[in-house]
Amino acid sequence: MKKTILAVLSLFLVLLMMAPSLAGAHPGRTDANGGHTCRTNCAKWGLKTGEYHYHNGGGSSSKSPSSPTSSSLPPAKKPAPAPKKPEYVKTDVYINGTKQNFQQSAYIKDGTTLVPMRPIFEALGASVQWDNRAKKVTGTKDKRKITLSVGNKKGYITENGVTGSVDLTHPAEITNGATMVPLRFISESLGANVKWDSASKSVKITK
């Protein structure tokens, strides 16, 4: 009799200890890890159909952390635009109807026709002086003096002791040892007429 009472009390104590675990569980077979996938009555237990979960304090839910979406990633940087290359278009120069053959050909760069200064000046009857240290070229005809410096977008004209400045469309530059200067400024400053022939891409100068 005593053994029977002890057995009943032991069973009662075991059931009492298991009660909290049983309360958090719901019907369904578990795998070796102590969990399984919910198939029926999932909402009753606060689960979603197909959600894998554990019983009796087992491991945590098998849901994997969500992968970063495209909206959470920093925007891709756009490549910087390539620097614009200057446009070089070779052009012919005619003075009083005669085509000029320069050692360094005239060319169009960024919309401005550049020509070698010395042969143009000499063809228009002017003398030329070059200051290598200051990178400055000076043309003189009669009482008029024209001064340009490499890299400077201003030209200077001196006549009868008075000097005025003129804005250039392009600064003077050195190409293959020749000082290249804006054709229109040089020609007009020496009293010549300049015309552009778009069909032949040539410049015609008359004096």
C-alpha positions in Angstrom: 0.0 0.0 0.0 2.8 2.4 0.9 4.5 1.6 -2.3 1.4 2.4 -4.3 1.0 5.8 -2.6 4.7 6.6 -3.1 4.4 5.7 -6.8 1.3 7.9 -7.2 3.0 10.8 -5.5 6.1 10.4 -7.7 4.0 10.5 -10.9 2.1 13.5 -9.6 5.4 15.4 -9.0 6.7 14.5 -12.5 3.5 15.8 -14.1 3.7 18.9 -12.0 7.2 19.7 -13.2 6.3 19.1 -16.8 3.2 21.3 -16.8 4.9 24.6 -17.8 6.6 22.9 -20.8 3.4 21.2 -21.9 1.5 24.5 -21.7 3.8 26.1 -24.3 3.6 23.2 -26.7 1.1 22.2 -29.3 0.4 18.9 -31.0 2.8 17.7 -33.7 5.8 15.5 -34.0 9.2 17.0 -33.5 12.5 16.1 -35.2 15.8 15.3 -33.6 16.4 19.0 -32.9 13.2 19.3 -30.9 11.3 21.3 -33.5 9.1 20.9 -36.5 7.2 22.9 -39.2 3.7 24.0 -38.4 1.1 22.7 -40.8 -2.3 23.0 -39.0 -4.0 25.4 -36.6 -0.8 27.6 -36.8 -2.6 30.9 -36.0 -3.9 29.4 -32.7 -0.3 29.1 -31.5 0.8 32.5 -32.9 2.6 30.9 -35.8 2.5 31.1 -39.6 1.7 28.1 -41.8 5.1 26.5 -42.8 7.0 28.2 -40.0 9.6 26.1 -38.4 9.8 26.3 -34.6 11.0 24.5 -31.5 9.2 23.0 -28.6 10.0 23.0 -24.8 12.7 25.7 -24.8 14.6 24.3 -27.7 16.6 26.3 -30.2 15.4 29.7 -31.6 13.3 30.0 -34.7 14.9 28.9 -37.9 14.1 32.1 -39.7 17.2 33.5 -41.3 17.9 37.3 -41.1 16.7 39.0 -44.1 19.2 39.9 -46.8 19.8 43.6 -47.5 17.6 44.9 -50.2 18.7 47.1 -53.0 17.0 50.1 -51.3 19.2 49.6 -48.2 22.4 49.6 -50.2 24.2 52.9 -50.9 23.7 54.2 -54.4 26.4 53.3 -56.9 28.7 56.2 -57.8 28.4 57.3 -61.4 31.8 57.4 -63.3 33.1 60.9 -63.8 32.7 62.1 -67.3 35.8 62.0 -69.4 37.5 65.4 -70.0 36.5 67.0 -73.3 39.3 66.7 -75.8 40.0 69.9 -77.8 39.0 69.8 -81.4 41.8 70.1 -84.0 40.8 70.8 -87.6 43.5 71.5 -90.1 42.7 74.5 -92.2 44.3 76.3 -95.2 45.2 80.0 -95.2 45.1 82.2 -98.4 46.7 85.7 -98.4 45.7 87.7 -101.5 44.6 84.5 -103.2 47.8 82.6 -102.6 47.8 79.5 -100.5 50.3 79.7 -97.7 52.5 76.7 -96.8 53.5 77.0 -93.2 55.9 74.6 -91.5 53.3 74.3 -88.8 49.8 74.2 -90.3 47.0 76.4 -89.2 44.3 74.6 -87.3 40.9 75.2 -85.6 40.8 74.6 -81.9 37.6 75.1 -79.8 36.2 77.2 -82.6 39.2 79.5 -83.0 41.6 79.5 -86.0 45.2 79.5 -84.8 48.0 80.3 -87.1 51.8 80.5 -86.8 52.4 84.2 -86.0 55.8 84.9 -87.7 54.9 83.9 -91.3 51.5 85.6 -91.1 53.0 88.8 -89.7 55.8 88.7 -92.3 53.3 88.1 -95.1 51.3 91.1 -94.0 54.4 93.3 -93.9 55.1 93.3 -90.2 58.3 92.4 -88.3 58.3 89.9 -85.4 60.2 89.7 -82.2 60.1 86.8 -79.7 60.9 87.1 -76.0 61.6 83.5 -75.0 62.0 84.3 -71.3 58.6 86.1 -71.0 57.0 83.8 -73.7 55.9 87.0 -75.4 55.7 87.8 -79.1 55.6 91.3 -80.6 54.7 92.3 -84.1 55.3 95.8 -85.4 54.0 97.5 -88.6 54.5 101.2 -89.2 53.5 102.9 -85.9 51.4 100.0 -84.6 52.7 97.4 -82.2 50.9 94.2 -81.2 51.9 92.2 -78.2 50.7 88.7 -77.2 51.8 86.4 -74.3 51.5 82.6 -74.4 48.6 81.5 -72.2 47.1 85.0 -71.9 43.6 85.7 -73.3 44.3 89.4 -73.7 46.2 91.0 -76.6 47.6 94.5 -76.5 47.8 97.1 -79.3 49.9 100.2 -79.0 49.6 103.0 -81.5 50.9 106.6 -81.1 51.9 105.9 -77.6 48.5 104.7 -76.5 48.0 101.0 -75.5 44.6 99.2 -75.5 43.7 95.6 -74.6 41.6 93.2 -76.7 39.9 90.0 -75.4 41.0 87.0 -77.4 38.8 84.0 -78.2 41.8 81.7 -77.4 45.2 82.5 -75.8 48.4 82.1 -77.8 50.1 78.7 -77.5 53.2 77.0 -78.7 52.8 74.0 -81.1 55.8 72.2 -82.6 58.0 75.2 -81.8 55.7 77.7 -83.5 53.8 80.4 -81.6 50.2 79.9 -82.6 47.9 82.9 -82.3 44.2 83.7 -83.1 44.1 84.5 -86.8 41.3 87.1 -86.8 42.9 89.2 -84.1 46.3 89.3 -85.8 44.9 90.0 -89.2 42.4 92.7 -88.2 44.9 94.4 -85.9 47.2 94.8 -88.9 44.4 96.3 -91.0 43.7 93.1 -93.1 40.3 91.7 -94.0 39.6 88.1 -92.9 36.9 85.8 -94.4 36.0 82.2 -93.5 35.1 79.8 -96.3 33.0 77.0 -94.6 32.8 74.9 -97.8 36.6 74.5 -98.1 37.4 75.1 -94.4 39.9 77.7 -95.3 40.6 81.3 -94.3 41.1 84.1 -96.9 43.0 87.2 -96.0 43.3 90.3 -98.1 45.2 93.5 -97.5 
